[in-house]
């Protein structure tokens, strides 16, 4: 019987996710008369969140802006506004949306925007950019690379070499000019693995520039640190995350490495009783895009099996908020020379 549950703190929604979801909810309500709100890519990487937005607000998610015209031709009443997801987009996509006459709400996390700004600045100064990521297909990598595609080389985290052949091995990656090279990273990677990868690159390129403000976001680090604090106390770790969530899957890998028993679940329905055999203490955490009500349902599941369940929650919540993005007209976007 499970006697204790340790809840990671912080866990779940970060400020960037809150900002992005609220941006969609606000736009869907205020622009309802315009038609169904269009969101490019999943606003955050969690199926429960996107399903709720679809059911409650009629939000329509697309992976290609051409889908907007195609769906209109099929009779769908779509509005003239597109919201861009929290993961960021390449600049050409803003131009395409403007040229299609779409108003835009850019819900890119400000911490991702910071990396975009670094990519543009270093490319302009003639640097070659080594961009560390976990997949060439991850939306954040696509967006950052899009700022300077001709000067960006994708590099795998050293523990993930070979998972995506489009990402270079940090031990062997080459650049045209080793004297002018900078490293940037996806914001949602393993802190420890990323730092180790940067050290490998430093040995290969002694003049490697590492931006003074590290690219990994505060929420990524804080959630990984919370898992590290809990791990010595538990027999099993449950991580609530979508498989498409990079930060969530890194939490799962970390918990597995520290505890030896970690399982990924989307909701409480995914828990298998066989996992709990011989388990007295369970650790629970959730990705930055996982709603906390899903975590509370898991706690309720264990409390149902043991009314005397001890729930331990230590740590601090983050006190950070990001301002809501503005809605820009096609003319404003094109005038900004994106």
C-alpha positions, 0 to 999 in steps of 0.5 A: 500500500502506498503510504506517502506521496511526495509532490514536486514543487514547483511542478506543472504550468510555468509562466510562459504556458500560463501566458500562452493559454490565457492568450488563446482563451482571451482571443477566442472569447473576444473575437468570437464574432469573427469566427473560430480562432486559429492556433498555429501548432499546439499552443503547449505540448499537452493533449488535455490542454488542446482538447479543452481549448477545442471543446470550450472555445472552438479553437482550431489548431493547424500545422500549416497556414494553408490549412486555413484557406482549405478549411474555409473552402470546406465551409468552416467559419474561421476567423482572421486571427492566428495565435502562434504557440509558446514554442516560437516560430521562424520569421518567415512564418510571420511574413506568410501569415501577414501576406495571407491577411491574418492578424497575429498574436505571438504567444512565444514564451519570452525566454524563447524569444531571448534565444531568438534575439541571441541567434539574430545578434550573433549571426549578424556579427558573423558567428557560427551558431551551435544550437543544442536541441533534442530534435530537428522537428521540435517547434522551438528548434525550428523557430530558433534555427529560422532566425539564421538558418544559413549560420546554424548547426544543430547539435545533439545533447551528448546523451542523445547522440544518434536519436536524430541523425540531423543533429551533429555529435558534439564530439565531432561537429565541425564549423567553417570558422572555429574562431567565431562560434557561439553555443545556444540551446533549446530552453527545455533540456536536461540541465546537467546533460546540457552543461556537459554537452557545452563542456564537450564543445568548449574542448573542441572550440577553445574560443566558444562563446557561451552567452552570460545568461544561460538559455535553459529556462528557470522553470526547466531548472526548478522542476528538475531540481524539485525531482532531485530533492524528492528522489531519495525518498521514493520507490516510484516516480510518476511524471504527468506529461505528454510524450511530445513535451520536451521538458516533461520527457527530461523530467521522466529521464531524470527520475528514472536515472535517480530512482530506477523506477519512473513511469509516464502518464497522461492522466490518472487512468494510465496508472497500472496497479502492477507498478505499485507492488511493494511501493510505499512512497511515490513521487509525483511531478508534471511537465510545465504544460500539464494542468495541476488538476490532473496531478490532484486526480492522481493524489485522490487515486492514492487517497482512495486506496489509503484514507490515511495517505500522507501527502508531502509537498515542500519547496516554493512556487514560482512568482513570475508572470509574463505580459499578454501579447498584443494583436498585430495587424498584417500591416504592422507585422510587415512594417516591422520587417520580420 
